[in-house]
Amino acid sequence: MDLMVRVSRAPRAGETLRGLGFLTNPGGKGANQAVACARQGANVAMVGCVGQDDFGEALRDALASDGVDVANVRSVESSTGVAVVMVDAEGENRITLVPGANDCLKASAETLAGQMLLLQCEVPMAEVVLAAQFMHARGATVVMNPAPVCQLPEELWPVVDIIVMNEIEATQLAGLSVDGPASAAIAASSIRKRGPSTVIVTLGSQGVTLADADGCRHFSAIEVKVVDTTAAGDTFIGAMCAARVAGQTMNDAVTRGIRAAAVCVTRAGAQASIPYLHELAEL
């Protein structure tokens, strides 16, 4: 659950600032991406854990209301995960995550199915690896979003087909500074040698860099008035994955992701800001 505070600027160490607003909004990277996929027309099932508390019940209900299958979202004896999100006047966010029930997730063959598996790092890495290996062996497309940023174990790289990162994640995984399309292209090409056939680096207002078997190319962002960047990356990934499952080319999938993220950042909140497919035509 996202606990979002709007501020004019981030406070300095030891400083107390008066906030401009507060919002409680369903979030979580996996849940955001599931909602983004569903609102773009994909058939989605969520695997995860929530606590036996009001937040957990609200998160399950929110996913179900978007048509996401929550049969494998378990309630466990732990607090539901929360994220404290601070959003400044420019729409930039700073997030502190407390995983809570997310740490209780266990991957199993009974909970995994479908054409595509979309993974993040808010659950135990050992379970991420097991799920990726299982679905890769079944011929599914495995998509990895290494967020929150972390080093990925060597056994994961060969079973990932598509990896999607922002500048911070690409910098850590490639071991070089990524601050624009040129450096993103170098990082993406380097990371592609580790196993994934497709590497995507999202660059916010600087667009997206894509490296795959057809080479490395850059896609421009759409200029909009930014209100809140929360869930923009999740929205991009969800829209891109939904497009790929629907049979679109990678170029078209990236373009759809950019359009969806552009709508997302014009609104406040996480899942509340994620657009439906019909809204992209109105952009």
TISE-143887 format. One record per atom (N, C-alpha, C): x, y, z; residue in three letters. Coordinates in steps of 0.2 Angstrom, whole numbers, padded with zeros to 4 digits, always signed. Example, Ala and Ser with C-alpha at 12.3 -4.5 7.8 and 13.67 -1.06 7.14 Angstrom:
REM TISE-143887
+0066-0028+0039ALA+0062-0022+0039ALA+0066-0016+0039ALA+0064-0011+0035SER+0068-0005+0036SER+0064+0000+0039SER
This chain:
REM TISE-143887
+0004-0006+0000MET+0000+0000+0000MET+0004+0006+0000MET+0003+0011-0005ASP+0007+0017-0005ASP+0004+0022+0000ASP+0008+0025+0004LEU+0007+0031+0008LEU+0010+0037+0005LEU+0007+0041+0001MET+0010+0046-0003MET+0009+0053+0001MET+0014+0056+0001VAL+0015+0063+0004VAL+0017+0068-0001VAL+0013+0073-0003ARG+0015+0078-0007ARG+0019+0084-0004ARG+0025+0086-0006VAL+0029+0091-0003VAL+0031+0096-0008VAL+0033+0102-0006SER+0036+0107-0011SER+0043+0105-0013SER+0047+0102-0008ARG+0053+0099-0009ARG+0055+0094-0004ARG+0060+0090-0005ALA+0062+0085+0000ALA+0065+0088+0006ALA+0063+0086+0012PRO+0067+0089+0018PRO+0074+0087+0019PRO+0078+0092+0021ARG+0085+0090+0023ARG+0085+0086+0029ARG+0091+0083+0030ALA+0092+0079+0037ALA+0091+0083+0043ALA+0086+0081+0047GLY+0085+0084+0053GLY+0079+0090+0052GLY+0077+0091+0046GLU+0072+0096+0045GLU+0065+0093+0044GLU+0060+0097+0047THR+0053+0095+0047THR+0050+0100+0042THR+0046+0098+0037LEU+0042+0102+0032LEU+0035+0101+0033LEU+0031+0106+0032ARG+0024+0105+0031ARG+0022+0102+0025ARG+0018+0096+0025GLY+0016+0093+0018GLY+0010+0096+0015GLY+0009+0095+0009LEU+0004+0098+0005LEU-0002+0094+0004LEU-0001+0087+0005GLY-0007+0083+0004GLY-0005+0076+0006GLY-0010+0071+0007PHE-0008+0064+0009PHE-0013+0060+0005PHE-0011+0054+0002LEU-0015+0050-0001LEU-0013+0042+0000LEU-0018+0038+0002THR-0017+0031+0002THR-0019+0028-0004THR-0015+0024-0007ASN-0016+0021-0014ASN-0013+0015-0015ASN-0017+0010-0018PRO-0014+0003-0019PRO-0008+0003-0024PRO-0003+0000-0022GLY+0003+0000-0025GLY+0007-0006-0025GLY+0014-0006-0025GLY+0018-0012-0026GLY+0019-0013-0033GLY+0026-0014-0035LYS+0028-0015-0041LYS+0024-0020-0045LYS+0024-0026-0042GLY+0021-0032-0045GLY+0013-0030-0047GLY+0010-0028-0042ALA+0003-0026-0042ALA+0002-0021-0047ALA+0006-0015-0047ASN+0005-0010-0052ASN+0006-0013-0059ASN+0011-0017-0060GLN+0012-0020-0067GLN+0006-0025-0069GLN+0004-0028-0064ALA-0002-0032-0066ALA-0008-0028-0068ALA-0009-0023-0064VAL-0015-0018-0066VAL-0014-0015-0073VAL-0007-0013-0074ALA-0006-0010-0081ALA-0007-0015-0086ALA-0005-0021-0085CYS-0006-0026-0091CYS-0014-0027-0092CYS-0018-0028-0086ALA-0025-0029-0087ALA-0028-0023-0090ALA-0026-0017-0088ARG-0030-0011-0091ARG-0028-0010-0099ARG-0023-0014-0101GLN-0021-0014-0108GLN-0024-0020-0112GLN-0028-0023-0108GLY-0032-0029-0112GLY-0029-0036-0111GLY-0024-0037-0107ALA-0021-0043-0106ALA-0025-0047-0101ALA-0024-0054-0101ASN-0027-0058-0096ASN-0022-0060-0091ASN-0023-0058-0084VAL-0018-0057-0079VAL-0019-0061-0073VAL-0015-0064-0070ALA-0015-0068-0064ALA-0009-0065-0060ALA-0011-0063-0053MET-0006-0061-0049MET-0004-0066-0044MET+0003-0067-0043VAL+0005-0072-0037VAL+0009-0067-0032VAL+0007-0068-0026GLY+0010-0063-0021GLY+0007-0065-0014GLY+0009-0061-0009CYS+0007-0061-0002CYS+0005-0055+0001CYS+0000-0054+0005VAL-0002-0049+0008VAL-0003-0051+0016VAL-0004-0046+0020GLY-0005-0047+0027GLY-0012-0048+0029GLY-0014-0051+0034GLN-0021-0052+0037GLN-0023-0045+0040GLN-0023-0040+0036ASP-0025-0034+0039ASP-0029-0030+0034ASP-0031-0024+0035ASP-0035-0020+0031ASP-0032-0018+0024ASP-0026-0017+0025PHE-0022-0015+0019PHE-0022-0021+0014PHE-0021-0027+0017GLY-0021-0033+0013GLY-0027-0034+0009GLY-0033-0034+0013GLU-0039-0035+0010GLU-0041-0029+0004GLU-0039-0023+0006ALA-0040-0018+0001ALA-0036-0019-0006ALA-0029-0022-0005LEU-0025-0023-0011LEU-0028-0029-0015LEU-0031-0034-0012ARG-0034-0039-0016ARG-0040-0037-0019ARG-0044-0033-0016ASP-0050-0030-0019ASP-0049-0026-0025ASP-0043-0022-0024ALA-0041-0017-0030ALA-0039-0021-0036ALA-0035-0026-0035LEU-0033-0030-0041LEU-0039-0034-0044LEU-0043-0037-0040ALA-0049-0040-0042ALA-0054-0036-0046ALA-0054-0029-0044SER-0059-0025-0047SER-0056-0023-0054SER-0050-0024-0056ASP-0047-0023-0062ASP-0047-0029-0066ASP-0050-0035-0064GLY-0050-0041-0068GLY-0044-0045-0067GLY-0040-0044-0062VAL-0034-0048-0061VAL-0036-0054-0057VAL-0034-0060-0059ASP-0035-0066-0055ASP-0031-0066-0048ASP-0034-0066-0043VAL-0030-0065-0036VAL-0031-0072-0032VAL-0032-0078-0036ALA-0033-0084-0032ALA-0026-0086-0029ALA-0020-0083-0032ASN-0014-0085-0029ASN-0011-0079-0025ASN-0015-0074-0023VAL-0012-0069-0018VAL-0014-0072-0011VAL-0009-0074-0007ARG-0011-0077-0001ARG-0011-0072+0005ARG-0015-0073+0010SER-0014-0069+0016SER-0010-0073+0021SER-0005-0069+0024VAL-0001-0073+0029VAL+0000-0069+0035VAL+0003-0072+0040GLU+0003-0068+0047GLU+0009-0064+0047GLU+0008-0058+0043SER+0013-0053+0043SER+0010-0047+0041SER+0013-0041+0042SER+0010-0035+0040SER+0010-0034+0032SER+0005-0031+0029THR+0005-0030+0022THR+0011-0025+0020THR+0014-0026+0015GLY+0020-0022+0013GLY+0017-0015+0012GLY+0021-0010+0013VAL+0020-0003+0012VAL+0025+0001+0009VAL+0024+0006+0006ALA+0029+0011+0003ALA+0027+0018+0005ALA+0032+0021+0008VAL+0031+0028+0009VAL+0034+0032+0004VAL+0029+0036+0000VAL+0031+0039-0006VAL+0031+0047-0005VAL+0036+0050-0006MET+0037+0058-0006MET+0037+0061-0013MET+0032+0065-0015VAL+0032+0068-0021VAL+0033+0075-0021VAL+0038+0078-0025ASP+0040+0085-0024ASP+0036+0089-0029ASP+0037+0096-0030ALA+0033+0100-0034ALA+0035+0099-0042ALA+0040+0095-0043GLU+0042+0093-0050GLU+0039+0087-0052GLU+0036+0083-0047GLY+0033+0077-0049GLY+0038+0071-0047GLY+0044+0073-0045GLU+0049+0067-0044GLU+0047+0064-0037GLU+0048+0057-0037ASN+0047+0054-0031ASN+0053+0051-0027ASN+0052+0050-0021ARG+0057+0047-0017ARG+0053+0041-0013ARG+0055+0035-0013ILE+0051+0030-0010ILE+0055+0026-0005ILE+0052+0024+0001THR+0055+0019+0006THR+0050+0014+0006THR+0053+0008+0005LEU+0049+0002+0005LEU+0050-0003+0011LEU+0044-0005+0014VAL+0044-0010+0019VAL+0041-0016+0016VAL+0045-0022+0015PRO+0042-0027+0011PRO+0036-0031+0015PRO+0037-0032+0021GLY+0032-0035+0025GLY+0030-0042+0022GLY+0024-0043+0021ALA+0022-0050+0018ALA+0025-0052+0012ALA+0028-0048+0008ASN+0031-0049+0002ASN+0037-0054+0003ASN+0040-0054+0009ASP+0045-0059+0010ASP+0043-0066+0011ASP+0036-0067+0012CYS+0034-0074+0013CYS+0032-0077+0007CYS+0033-0074+0001LEU+0031-0077-0005LEU+0035-0084-0007LEU+0032-0089-0009LYS+0035-0095-0011LYS+0032-0097-0018LYS+0037-0098-0023ALA+0035-0100-0030ALA+0034-0107-0030ALA+0029-0109-0034SER+0027-0116-0035SER+0024-0117-0042SER+0025-0123-0045ALA+0022-0125-0051ALA+0015-0124-0051ALA+0011-0125-0046GLU+0004-0124-0046GLU+0002-0117-0047GLU+0006-0112-0045THR+0004-0105-0046THR+0006-0101-0052THR+0010-0105-0056LEU+0013-0102-0062LEU+0010-0105-0068LEU+0008-0100-0073ALA+0005-0102-0079ALA+0005-0096-0084ALA+0004-0097-0091GLY+0003-0092-0095GLY+0009-0091-0100GLY+0008-0087-0105GLN+0013-0085-0110GLN+0019-0081-0108GLN+0018-0077-0102MET+0023-0073-0100MET+0023-0072-0093MET+0029-0072-0090LEU+0030-0071-0083LEU+0034-0065-0082LEU+0031-0060-0078LEU+0034-0054-0076LEU+0036-0053-0069LEU+0042-0052-0068LEU+0045-0053-0061LEU+0048-0046-0059LEU+0049-0045-0052GLN+0052-0039-0049GLN+0056-0041-0043GLN+0059-0037-0040CYS+0064-0038-0034CYS+0061-0037-0027CYS+0054-0036-0027GLU+0051-0035-0020GLU+0049-0041-0017GLU+0051-0047-0019VAL+0050-0053-0016VAL+0056-0057-0016VAL+0057-0062-0012PRO+0064-0066-0011PRO+0067-0068-0018PRO+0073-0066-0019MET+0076-0068-0025MET+0077-0075-0027MET+0077-0079-0022ALA+0077-0086-0023ALA+0071-0089-0026ALA+0065-0086-0024GLU+0059-0087-0027GLU+0058-0085-0034GLU+0061-0079-0036VAL+0061-0076-0042VAL+0065-0080-0047VAL+0071-0083-0045VAL+0075-0087-0049VAL+0071-0094-0050VAL+0068-0097-0045LEU+0064-0103-0046LEU+0058-0102-0051LEU+0055-0097-0051ALA+0049-0095-0055ALA+0052-0094-0062ALA+0057-0091-0063ALA+0060-0089-0070ALA+0062-0096-0073ALA+0066-0100-0069GLN+0068-0106-0072GLN+0062-0111-0074GLN+0057-0111-0070PHE+0051-0115-0071PHE+0048-0113-0078PHE+0046-0107-0078MET+0043-0104-0084MET+0047-0104-0090MET+0053-0103-0090HIS+0058-0103-0095HIS+0058-0110-0098HIS+0058-0115-0094ALA+0058-0122-0096ALA+0051-0124-0100ALA+0046-0120-0098ARG+0040-0121-0101ARG+0039-0118-0108ARG+0044-0114-0109GLY+0043-0110-0116GLY+0040-0103-0115GLY+0039-0101-0109ALA+0036-0094-0108ALA+0041-0089-0109ALA+0039-0083-0110THR+0043-0077-0111THR+0044-0074-0103THR+0050-0074-0101VAL+0052-0071-0094VAL+0054-0064-0095VAL+0051-0060-0091VAL+0052-0053-0091VAL+0054-0051-0084VAL+0060-0047-0084MET+0063-0046-0077MET+0063-0038-0076MET+0061-0035-0071ASN+0061-0028-0069ASN+0065-0028-0063ASN+0072-0027-0063PRO+0076-0027-0057PRO+0075-0021-0052PRO+0069-0021-0049ALA+0068-0015-0045ALA+0064-0018-0039ALA+0065-0015-0033PRO+0071-0011-0031PRO+0078-0013-0034PRO+0082-0009-0035VAL+0088-0011-0039VAL+0092-0016-0034VAL+0095-0021-0037CYS+0099-0026-0034CYS+0103-0030-0039CYS+0108-0033-0037GLN+0112-0037-0041GLN+0108-0044-0042GLN+0108-0046-0048LEU+0104-0052-0050LEU+0109-0058-0050LEU+0107-0064-0047PRO+0112-0070-0047PRO+0113-0072-0054PRO+0119-0075-0055GLU+0121-0077-0061GLU+0116-0083-0064GLU+0113-0087-0060GLU+0109-0092-0063GLU+0102-0089-0066GLU+0101-0083-0064LEU+0095-0080-0067LEU+0096-0077-0074LEU+0101-0074-0076TRP+0102-0071-0082TRP+0101-0076-0088TRP+0103-0082-0088PRO+0101-0086-0094PRO+0094-0087-0095PRO+0090-0087-0090VAL+0082-0088-0091VAL+0078-0082-0092VAL+0081-0076-0092VAL+0077-0070-0093VAL+0078-0068-0101VAL+0072-0067-0104ASP+0071-0065-0111ASP+0071-0058-0112ASP+0068-0054-0108ILE+0067-0047-0108ILE+0069-0044-0101ILE+0074-0039-0101ILE+0075-0035-0095ILE+0073-0028-0096ILE+0070-0025-0091VAL+0068-0018-0092VAL+0070-0014-0085VAL+0074-0009-0087MET+0078-0005-0081MET+0077+0002-0082MET+0077+0006-0076ASN+0078+0013-0077ASN+0086+0015-0077ASN+0087+0021-0077GLU+0094+0023-0077GLU+0098+0021-0071GLU+0095+0021-0065ILE+0099+0019-0059ILE+0100+0011-0059ILE+0095+0007-0061GLU+0096+0000-0061GLU+0101-0002-0067GLU+0101+0002-0072ALA+0106+0000-0078ALA+0113+0002-0076ALA+0113+0007-0072THR+0120+0010-0070THR+0123+0004-0065THR+0119+0002-0061GLN+0122-0003-0056GLN+0123-0010-0059GLN+0119-0012-0064LEU+0120-0019-0067LEU+0125-0019-0072LEU+0126-0013-0076ALA+0131-0013-0081ALA+0138-0011-0078ALA+0138-0007-0072GLY+0144-0005-0070GLY+0147+0001-0073GLY+0142+0005-0076LEU+0144+0011-0079LEU+0139+0017-0078LEU+0140+0023-0078SER+0135+0028-0077SER+0131+0029-0083SER+0124+0028-0082VAL+0119+0029-0087VAL+0115+0036-0086VAL+0116+0040-0090ASP+0112+0047-0089ASP+0109+0050-0096ASP+0109+0045-0101GLY+0105+0048-0107GLY+0106+0042-0112GLY+0103+0043-0118PRO+0102+0038-0123PRO+0109+0035-0125PRO+0114+0039-0126ALA+0121+0036-0128ALA+0124+0031-0123ALA+0124+0033-0117SER+0126+0029-0112SER+0122+0023-0110SER+0115+0024-0111ALA+0110+0018-0111ALA+0111+0013-0116ALA+0113+0015-0122ALA+0115+0011-0128ALA+0121+0006-0126ALA+0126+0009-0123ILE+0132+0005-0121ILE+0130+0000-0116ILE+0126+0003-0111ALA+0124-0002-0105ALA+0120-0007-0108ALA+0115-0006-0112ALA+0110-0011-0114ALA+0114-0016-0118ALA+0119-0014-0123SER+0122-0019-0127SER+0127-0023-0122SER+0130-0020-0117SER+0134-0024-0112SER+0129-0029-0108SER+0124-0027-0106ILE+0119-0032-0102ILE+0116-0037-0106ILE+0115-0036-0113ARG+0113-0041-0117ARG+0117-0047-0118ARG+0124-0046-0117LYS+0129-0051-0118LYS+0128-0056-0112LYS+0125-0054-0106ARG+0124-0059-0101ARG+0118-0064-0101ARG+0114-0063-0107GLY+0109-0068-0108GLY+0102-0065-0111GLY+0099-0060-0108PRO+0093-0058-0111PRO+0094-0056-0118PRO+0089-0058-0122SER+0089-0056-0129SER+0087-0049-0131SER+0083-0046-0126THR+0080-0039-0126THR+0082-0036-0120THR+0085-0030-0121VAL+0086-0025-0115VAL+0083-0019-0116VAL+0079-0016-0111ILE+0076-0010-0112ILE+0078-0005-0106ILE+0080+0001-0108VAL+0082+0006-0103VAL+0077+0012-0103VAL+0073+0013-0098THR+0069+0019-0098THR+0073+0025-0095THR+0072+0030-0098LEU+0076+0036-0097LEU+0071+0042-0095LEU+0065+0041-0093GLY+0061+0047-0091GLY+0059+0051-0097GLY+0060+0058-0096SER+0059+0063-0101SER+0064+0062-0107SER+0069+0058-0106GLN+0074+0057-0112GLN+0072+0051-0116GLN+0066+0047-0114GLY+0063+0042-0119GLY+0066+0035-0116GLY+0067+0031-0121VAL+0068+0024-0120VAL+0073+0021-0125VAL+0078+0017-0123THR+0083+0014-0127THR+0082+0007-0127THR+0082+0004-0133LEU+0080-0004-0134LEU+0086-0007-0137LEU+0088-0012-0135ALA+0094-0016-0138ALA+0091-0024-0139ALA+0091-0026-0145ASP+0089-0033-0146ASP+0093-0036-0153ASP+0090-0041-0156ALA+0094-0044-0161ALA+0094-0039-0167ALA+0090-0034-0167ASP+0089-0030-0173ASP+0094-0024-0172ASP+0098-0024-0166GLY+0102-0018-0165GLY+0100-0014-0159GLY+0103-0008-0158CYS+0101-0003-0153CYS+0098+0003-0156CYS+0092+0005-0153ARG+0089+0011-0155ARG+0085+0015-0150ARG+0084+0021-0151HIS+0081+0026-0146HIS+0074+0028-0148HIS+0070+0028-0143PHE+0063+0031-0144PHE+0062+0037-0140PHE+0059+0042-0143SER+0058+0048-0139SER+0052+0048-0134SER+0053+0052-0129ALA+0047+0052-0124ALA+0042+0057-0127ALA+0036+0057-0124ILE+0030+0062-0126ILE+0030+0067-0121ILE+0030+0073-0123GLU+0031+0079-0119GLU+0024+0080-0116GLU+0023+0080-0109VAL+0017+0081-0106VAL+0018+0085-0099VAL+0013+0088-0096LYS+0014+0091-0090LYS+0014+0086-0084LYS+0020+0085-0081VAL+0021+0080-0076VAL+0018+0082-0069VAL+0014+0078-0066VAL+0011+0079-0060VAL+0014+0074-0055VAL+0015+0068-0057ASP+0018+0063-0052ASP+0021+0057-0056ASP+0027+0056-0055THR+0030+0050-0059THR+0029+0043-0056THR+0026+0043-0050THR+0025+0036-0047THR+0021+0032-0052THR+0024+0026-0052ALA+0021+0020-0056ALA+0022+0021-0064ALA+0026+0026-0066ALA+0027+0027-0073ALA+0031+0021-0076ALA+0036+0019-0073GLY+0040+0013-0075GLY+0035+0007-0075GLY+0031+0006-0070ASP+0027+0000-0070ASP+0022+0000-0075ASP+0019+0006-0077THR+0014+0007-0082THR+0018+0005-0089THR+0024+0008-0090PHE+0027+0006-0096PHE+0028-0001-0097PHE+0030-0004-0092ILE+0032-0012-0092ILE+0025-0015-0094ILE+0020-0014-0090GLY+0014-0017-0091GLY+0011-0016-0098GLY+0011-0010-0101ALA+0008-0009-0107ALA+0013-0013-0112ALA+0019-0013-0111MET+0024-0016-0116MET+0022-0023-0116MET+0022-0026-0110CYS+0020-0034-0110CYS+0014-0036-0113CYS+0009-0032-0112ALA+0002-0033-0115ALA+0002-0033-0122ALA+0006-0028-0125ALA+0007-0027-0132ALA+0010-0033-0135ALA+0016-0036-0132ARG+0019-0042-0134ARG+0015-0048-0134ARG+0011-0049-0129VAL+0007-0055-0128VAL+0002-0054-0134VAL+0000-0048-0136ALA-0005-0048-0141ALA-0002-0048-0148ALA+0004-0049-0148GLY+0007-0051-0155GLY+0011-0045-0158GLY+0011-0039-0155GLN+0014-0033-0158GLN+0022-0034-0158GLN+0025-0030-0162THR+0032-0030-0163THR+0035-0027-0157THR+0041-0028-0155MET+0045-0025-0150MET+0045-0017-0150MET+0046-0015-0156ASN+0045-0008-0158ASN+0038-0005-0156ASN+0033-0008-0158ASP+0026-0006-0157ASP+0025-0006-0149ASP+0027-0012-0146ALA+0026-0013-0139ALA+0030-0007-0135ALA+0036-0005-0137VAL+0039+0000-0133VAL+0035+0007-0134VAL+0033+0008-0140THR+0029+0014-0141THR+0023+0014-0137THR+0019+0008-0137ARG+0013+0008-0132ARG+0015+0010-0125ARG+0021+0007-0123GLY+0023+0008-0116GLY+0024+0015-0115GLY+0027+0019-0120ILE+0029+0026-0119ILE+0022+0030-0119ILE+0018+0028-0123ARG+0011+0032-0123ARG+0008+0031-0116ARG+0008+0025-0113ALA+0004+0024-0107ALA+0008+0027-0101ALA+0014+0027-0101ALA+0018+0031-0096ALA+0017+0038-0096ALA+0016+0041-0102ALA+0015+0048-0103ALA+0008+0050-0100ALA+0003+0046-0101VAL-0003+0047-0098VAL-0003+0047-0090VAL+0001+0041-0088CYS+0002+0040-0081CYS+0004+0046-0077CYS+0010+0049-0079VAL+0013+0055-0076VAL+0009+0061-0075VAL+0003+0061-0079THR-0001+0067-0078THR-0006+0067-0073THR-0005+0061-0069ARG-0010+0060-0063ARG-0006+0058-0057ARG-0010+0059-0051ALA-0006+0057-0045ALA-0008+0050-0043ALA-0003+0047-0039GLY-0004+0040-0036GLY-0001+0035-0040GLY-0002+0029-0038ALA+0001+0023-0041ALA-0004+0020-0046ALA-0008+0015-0043GLN-0013+0012-0048GLN-0018+0017-0050GLN-0020+0022-0046ALA-0025+0027-0048ALA-0023+0030-0055ALA-0016+0031-0056SER-0014+0034-0062SER-0013+0030-0068SER-0014+0024-0068ILE-0012+0019-0073ILE-0018+0019-0078ILE-0017+0021-0085PRO-0022+0022-0090PRO-0025+0015-0092PRO-0031+0016-0095TYR-0034+0010-0099TYR-0032+0011-0106TYR-0033+0006-0110LEU-0030+0006-0117LEU-0034+0011-0121LEU-0040+0012-0120HIS-0044+0017-0124HIS-0041+0024-0123HIS-0038+0026-0117GLU-0036+0032-0116GLU-0029+0034-0120GLU-0026+0029-0122LEU-0020+0031-0126LEU-0022+0034-0132LEU-0027+0032-0135ALA-0029+0036-0142ALA-0031+0043-0141ALA-0033+0045-0134GLU-0034+0052-0133GLU-0028+0056-0131GLU-0022+0053-0131LEU-0016+0057-0129LEU-0015+0062-0135LEU
